[in-house]
Amino acid sequence: MVFSDRSFTVDYKNNCFLKDGKPFRYVSGSVHYFRVPPEYWHDRIYKLKMAGLNAIQTYIEWNHHEPEPGVYNFEGNYDLERFLKVAHDLDMLVILRPGPFIDAERDFGGLPYWLLRIDPNMKLRFYDPNFIKYMDQWFNVLLPKIEPFLYNNGGPVISIQIENEYAFCGCDQYKAHLRDFFNSQLKNNVVLFTTDQPFPNSLACGKTYDVLATTDFGAGANVTLNFAQLRYTQAEGPLVNSEFYPGYLDRWGHPHSTKTTESVVKTLTEMLSMNASVNFYLFHGGTSYGFTAGSNIINDAFQACITSYDYDAPLSEAGDPTPKYYALREAIGKFLPLPPGPVPQPSPKMKLPPITLKKVMSIWDYIAKANNSVFSTYPLSFEKLYHPFGFVLYKVAVPFQPTDPGVLTVKGIADRGYVFVNKVFQGILSREQKVESIPVQVLKGQEIEILVENQGRVCANQIKDPKGILQNVTLGSKTLVNWTMIPINLDPKSIQEIESSKGNMRTNDALSAPFFFSGEFTIPNSVNILDTFLKVDGWHKGVAFLNQFNLGRYWPIMGPQVTLYAPSILFQKAPAVNHITLLELENAPCGNGNSCIIQFVDTPIINGPVPE
């Protein structure tokens, strides 16, 4: 089918986009399909439209689309074609950002973990033949799925970004290869662009010949200066802020990030007055479910990102319009026509009675059932164990009599290690706190066990971030050898087996150990099932599962996040029984009893207290 009446191009001479031959500019909002349940895609995109936006923007995450080489996932949250169809049905244009590197506060910046296994020396985001090989294989699968959705082919996709904030100045043919590959696969039928921070070196490095250059900056920035920097790199073409920050990301142990509505409106108005195109990053953040959240290295310190990706965005994590939403709608309405119809309002949330959780299994009982142990003279990384996320237990027997206490040293642990001797807790190794050594009391013949948590691979800058125990482990002056490693599987089937164990624990309950806690509850037919928030204050650190779905990591004693968003689609009405399970790594608020309380509440807490 030919769509000769449809075209989207760049008019460099007149500094604008042309849509169907007429000057055009977009006001867009980022929403990531993989952070929002598919059942809510229509709702979220509709709310963006009702705010006056005429386009949406999304990253495409290679990591979970190709979880292992040659194994592809385009289902559920990763049904990209369904997402694009929803946007098209709502008459919203789409801007795609397939990377391959996306950052997005996602594990490894969206790159697949297995690249680190295939070639630990691979030069990521450069013209390394090995990297190019796997990247091209992925895009050979992805781009044919995208092509039918191009605007010029009758679809909603008006432009596609290559790479993302490429501040490396690698100056090899990598970006040119991306440009040529995309143009070849998509038949030169879509506008390609790059996005870089408004600094001369960043823009100069990211600029690619025959590709539109854009920049990114947040509320309160100097709009005139930043666009002048873009003009220095690219003298002609539309001005575009591809990532306009109306909020910002959060990390465990740091205060919740916010930006005032007034500063966001003021900066947006300045840009629109200059006839710029703008994309809000983010207009709706959503949630980093499971183990998908990444981490950052800031001032040489490792900092893991929280589960919520609320971002202080105009639409909250639960998809509710905020005061910022309404103020931005009013501001946008001064430049673009607002769609008719009622303005979206926040939706009610569900509150349930407290639920009692009971210890159902220790981590040791769970591991005892595992049949996937790996033996090696020296410790192996998560990547070499084919274990992308979560936890691995490393254990080793001590063949000599150490001092009392002995000093256990694990250099460069990634990221957090719970140390035990014969299952008795000794202490915590922490990359965040730079704790690499602890005293342990251990006798000859006893076992040292280290439960290592992957807290998310670094998602920006120093992204080559393998996980686990990466160097030799010493006890005193001696290196420990002959390790057994057990990757811990926490998929839905495994969680269901834990829940059905009914507390038949074999391990001495008095041992200090991570435990699985589980509870059951029913929701009467008279109750409307709505979105809600799992409140875990009083618990220390762990992972929560609702009906075997991984809601994500919790760590309320570090903050700022205290509740986990639980969408209504995960619940079932009576007579069905709902299950809630926590893997608590440190300490549950049970007192002297064997049961603890959690509750689903109707108000989120993502701005809780943090360490001083």
N, C-alpha and C positions, 0 to 999 in steps of 0.2 A: 504494500500500500504506500502511495506517495502522499506526503503532506507538504505540497509545494507552497501552501499558504502559511506555513509555520516556520519561523526562523528565530534564533537567538544568537546575536553576535555582539562584538565589541566595536564601537565606533570611536577609534582613537582620536580622530581629528576633532570630533565634537565632545570628547571626554564623557561618553555615556555608553550604556548598553542600548542595543536596538532589539526590541521584541516585535516580531512580525513587521519589521521595518520602521517602527516608531520608537522614539526615545523612551527609555524605561529605567526605573531604579527600584530595587527591592528593599523592603524592611523584613528581615527574616529572623527566625528564632531557632536555636539548636534544641533538638530533642533526640535522644539516642534510643533507637528501637530496642537495643539490648538491655536497657535499664528500665524499661516499662513493659508490663505484661501485655501481650498482643491484644487481649480483650479491651485494653484501655487506649490503644493507639488512636482510634477514632476520636475518643473524648479529648485526648490531649491535643491532637492536631486541630480539632474544631475550636478549642479554647484559644489556641494561637491565632487562628483565623479571626475569631471574634474580638481579639485585641487589636485588630487592624493590620496584622501582618499579611503579606502576600506570598510568603515562601517559608519553607522550613529547611533546616540544615541538619545533616547527621553524618557522624563518622561511620565507617565500616570496619569492623574489628576482625582482622585476619585470625587472631589467636583462637577464638572460639568457633569461627567458621571452618578452620582446618585444625582440629585438636591434635591430630597426628598426621605425618606426611601422607598425602593422598586420601585422607579420610575427611569427608566434607559434611558440614552441618548447616542446613538451611531450613530448619524446622523451629517451631515454637517462637521463642524470643529472637531467633536468628532467621526467621522467614522474611528476608529482605524484600522479596518481590511482593509479598502481601502488604508490607509496610508502604511500599511505593504506590501500590494500588489504592490504599486507603487515602494517601495524600492526594492522589490524582482525582479520586472520587469527590474529595472536598475542594477541588479546584485550587489546590495549593501547589506552587512551584517547589522544586526540590534542588538543593545544592548538596552534592555528595563529596565526602572527604575520605577516600579509601586508603590514604597513607602511601605506603604500607605502615609507616609509623604514625600513630595518631595521638600519643600522650593520653589525654582524656582521663588522667588519674586512674588508668586501667593497668592491670598487671603487665609489665614489660612494654608499656606504651602500645599495647595491641599486637605486638609481634608474638608469634608462637614460641612457646617455651622450648620446643624441641630443636630450634636453631642452635641453642647452646649445647645440646647433646651431640648434634651432627658434627659441629666444628666449633669447639670453644674459642678458636682463634679467628673465627669469621669476622670480617669487618662489616658490621651492620651499618646500613644506610650509606654505603659506599659501593663503588663498582668492583666489588669482590665477586669473582666468578661464581663462587658457591652461593653467596647471598642472592645474586641475580638469578641463578638457576631456580631456586625455590620460590623467589618472588614472582618470576615470570610464570611458573607453573600455576601459582595461585591466581594471578590475574588472568591467565588463560581460561580459568574456570569462572571467575567473577565477571569479567567484562562482557561476555556474551549474555549474561543475565541482565546486565544493565542496559545494553544497547537498545532493546525495544522500548525502554522507558525514557529515552532521550527526547527532549522537547521537539527537536526537528523530526523525530519519528512518531510524533503524536502523543508522547508521554510528558511527564512533569519535570524531568531533570534538565535544568538550564546550564549548569556548570559543574565541573569536577576539579577538585584540588589534587595536585600531585605533591607528595611528601607533606611535611608539616613543620613549620618553624625551623627551617634547616639552617641553624646557626653554627654549622661546623666549619664552613669555608673549606670543604674538602677539595673543591675545584677539580674534580675528576669528571668523567662522563656520566655519572650516575643519574643526575636529574635530567640530562638530555636523553638518556636512555628511557627514563620514565615517560617523558614527553612524547618521544617517537613511538614507544610501545602503545601508549594510550591512543595516539592519533591513528596508528595503524589498525588497532583492534576496533576502534570506534569510528573509523573512516573519516577522520577530521570533521566530525559532525557535532562537536560540543565544545564550548568554551572551557579551556583549561586555565587554572590559576594557581598561584602560590600564596602562602600567608607567612609573614614574618614580623617579628617585633619591630617597632619604629626606631631602630638604631641603624646608623649607616652600614656597619659591618654586617648586621643580620640581614638587612634588606639586600645588600650587594651580594651576599653569599646565596640567599634564597632565590634571587632573580634568575629566571631561565629564559633564554631567548625564545621569542614567539609564544610566550605564556604571560598572561596578565598577572602583574604583581599586586598584592593587597597587603594590608597591615592589620595589627590588632592592638587594642589598648582599652582601658576601662574607664569607669566613671571618675570624673575629677581630673582627667588628663588634659594636657594642653592640645586641643584639637588642631589648631592652626599649625603648631610646630610639628606635630606627628604627621599630618598630611603633607607638610612641606618636605619632611624626610622621605616620604613615599615619592613625591614629585622629583626629588633629587635622583632617585633610582629609576623612576619611570616618568618621563616628562609629559606623556599624554595618556589618555584613557580615563575611565571612570574612577573616582575616589571610592575605595571600599574599606570598611573596617569589618573584617571577617570574624573577629572575636571581640565584641564589645561586652565587657564584663559588668553586669548589673549586680554581681555578688562575687563570691570567691570560694575556693575549696577549703575543706577542713581536714585537720590531721589530729590523731589521738594526742591528748595531752596539751592541746593548744586551744585558745578561746575560739568560739564560733565566729566565723568571718561574716561581716555584714557590710553593705554599702547603703548609704541613705538614699531614699527615694528622690529627694531634691537633687542630689548630685547626679543620679542616673538620668533624670529628666533633663537637667540642664545640659549635660554632655550630649545626649541624644539630639536635643533641639539644635545645638550648634552644628552637629554633623549633617542633619537633614537640611538645615539652612544653606549648607554648602553643596546641596544636591548630591551628597554621598549616598551610597548604598550601605546598609548596616545589617549585620547579623548579631543578635544577642547570643552570647555564650555565658550562661545558658538561659533559655526562656523557661524550660522545665528540665530539672536535673535528673529526677528519678532516683534509683537505688542501685548500688553496687552489690547485688545479691551474691551469696556464696563467698567464694574466695577471689572475686574478680577485681577488687580494689587494689590499686597499686601503691607505690610509696615514692618518696622523694629524698634526695640528698640535698640538705640546705645548710650552708656554712659547715660543710664536712660532717654533718650529723644526719643519721638515718631517721626518717619520720614517715610512719605508715599512715595512709589515708583511712578515714572512717568509712563505715558502711553506707551511711546516708550520703547522697549526692544532691542534697537540697540546694546548696550553693547560694542561698538567699536569693533565689531566682523569683521572677514574677509569679510563676506557678509553683506552688510548694511541692515538696517531695510526693505528697499525696494527690497532687493535681488540683489543688485549690487556688483560685485567684487570691492574691494578696493585695494590700493597699498599693503596693508598687505596680501591680498589674493594671489597676484602674487608672492610676496616674499616667502610666505609659500609654494606655489606650487613648486617653484624652490628648496627650502630646502628639501621638501618631496621627490622630484625627485632624490635626491642623495641616497635615501634609498629604495624607492619602484618604480616600473615601472609606468610611467605616462600614462594615457589612450590616445589613438590617437584622433585626431580631433581638431578643432579650440578651442582656449581658450575663455571662455565666456567674454563678454565685458559689461560694464554698458549700460543700456537701456535708451532711451530718456524718458522724463517725460512731463506731460501735464501742460500747463499754460492757465488759462481761465480769461476772463475779470472780474473785480470786480462785486460782487453780492450784491445787496441791501437787507438787512434784515429789517423787520418791527416787532414791537411788535404785537404779536397775542393773547397773553393771560398771565395774571399774575398767579403766583403760587396759589393765593387765589381763582381766578376764577376756576382754574383747580381742586383745592381741594374741592370747593363747589359742584362739580359734583360727588365726590367720595361717594360711599356707603359702604365703608369698614372700618369705624371708630370703634375703640375699646375703651371701658371705663374701667378704673381701678382706685382704690383708690390711688395707687402709680404708677409711671411710669414703663413701661415694656420695656425690651430690644427688639432690632430688632428680635432676635432669638425667643423670646416668642410671637412675633407678626407674626411669619412665614414669615418674610421679610428678605431675605438674604443680599441684597446689596442696595446701593443708599441712599434714604432719607426717613425719617419719620417726620411728624409734630406732636409735642407734644403741647397741649394747656390746659390751666387751668384758671378758673375764680378766681379772688382775692376777698375773702369774708370779708375782713377787710380793714380798712384804714391804709396803711403803711406810713412810713416816706417819706419825699421828699428830695432827692431821696431815694428809698429803695435799699438795696444791694441784688441782686439776686445771689445766689450761687448754682452752679451745680457741685458737686465734681465728679471727674473721668469721665467727659463727653468723649464719644467715638463716633466721634472724633472732630467734629467741629459743633458749634451751632450758628445759626443766630437768635438773640433774637428780638422779636417785642412786642409792646403793642398795642392792637387793630389795628394790621397790620402796625404800624409805627415802623420803624427800630430803635433799641436801641444800638446794639453792637454785637460783636462776642466773643463767648467762644471757646477756642482753646486748644486742647490737645497738639499740637506741641509746642505752645508758653506757655503752662501751665497757661492759663487764665481760671480760674474757677469761677470768680466773676466779675460782672459789676454793676454799678449803673443804675437803671431804674426809670423813672417817671411813676407811675401807680396809679390809683385811685381805690377805692373800687368798685367792680362790673365790672371792666375792665378785659380783657383777656390778659394773657401772652402767646405768641406763641413762640416756639423754634423749628426751622427747623434744624434737626440734620442730618449731612452728615457722612456716613460711608466711611472713606478714605482708607479702605482696612485692613483686619485683619492681625495681625503680622504673618509673614511667617517663622520666625526662632526663636529659643530659647524660649522666653516667649509667646508661641503661643496661650494660652488660653485667647482669646481676644474678649469677647462679645461686641456688639455695642449698641449705643443709650445712654439714660439716665439710669444710673445703680444704682444711690443712690437717696435718698430723696432730693428734691429741697426745698431750704429755701428762703424766702423773709424777710430780717432782721433776727429776731430770730424765725420766725414761719415757720412750714413746710406746703408746698402747697399740697393739696390733691384733689382727684376727677379729674383725668386727662382724656382727650380724645386724642387718638393717631390715626393718619391716615397714614398708609404706602402709599408711593407715587409710583404708578406703571408707569414705563417708558418703557414698552415693545413696539414693533413696532406698534401694533394696537392703543395704547394710543397716540403715537407720531403722527400717521396719523390723529387721531381725532383732535389733537391740530392744525395741519397744515390746516385742513379743516375748522377751526373756523372762518377764514377770519377776525380776529381782532375784533370780537364782544365781547369786554371786558365790564364787568359790574362794576368792581372795579374802584374806583377813580384812574385815571392814574397818579395823582400827588403823590400817596403814594410811599414811598420807599419800593420796594419789588422785589424779584426775578421775572424775566419775561422770557417767551418763546419768542424768536425771530425766524422768519422763512422767507425764501425767495425761489423763484422758478427760474429756469434757464433751457435753452435748449442747447444742443450741436449739432451744425449743422452736417449733414451727411458728410460734407467735412473734418471734424476734426477727426483725429485718437484719439480714447479714450485710454489714457495711465494712468499709475499710476501718482499720484500727491500728493500734500501736502496742507492741509487746514491751512492757515495762520490766526492766531487769535490775533496777537499783537494788543494792545490797549484794548482788552477785559480783564476782570479781572480773573474770575474763573467760571467754569461751566462744562457742558457736551455737546458734539456735536453729532448730528445725521445726517447721509447722507442717504437719501431715507429710513428713519426709522431704519437704522443700526447704532448702538451705536459705534462711532469711539473711544470714551473714554473721559477721563477727560482732560481739559486744564486748565492751570494756568500760563500764560506767565509772569505775574508780579512777580512770584516767580522763574521761570526758573528751569532748563536750557532749557526745551522744549518749543518751541514757535509754531511749526507746528505739525499737526496731519497727519499721513500717511493715505492716502485714495487710496486703490487699485482700479484699473480700472474696475474690475468686478462689482463695486457698482453703476456705472454710466449707463445711458441709452441715446441712440441717439434720435434726433428728429424723429418723432413728440412727443416722450415721454417727459414728463416734469420731471425734477429732483428737489428734495426738499432738502434744508439744514436748519436745525433747531438747535438752541442753547438754552439751559437752562442756562441763565446767572444769577449767584447767587448774584453778588455784584454790578458791574457797567459796563455798556456798553459804548463804545466810540461814543456816538450819538450827543454830543453837546446839543444844544437846540431842535434838531429835534426828530422825532419819528422813524428814520431809521438809520441803521448803515451798515458798509461795511465789508465784508470778501472777501477773494480771494483764489483760488486754484493756487498754485505756483509750479514751477518745481525744486525748491531747498529746501531741508529740513533745519530747524534750530532746532537743539537739543543741541546746546552749547551756548545758549543765556546767558545774564547777570543774576546774582543771587544776593540776598541781601548781603550787605557787613557786 
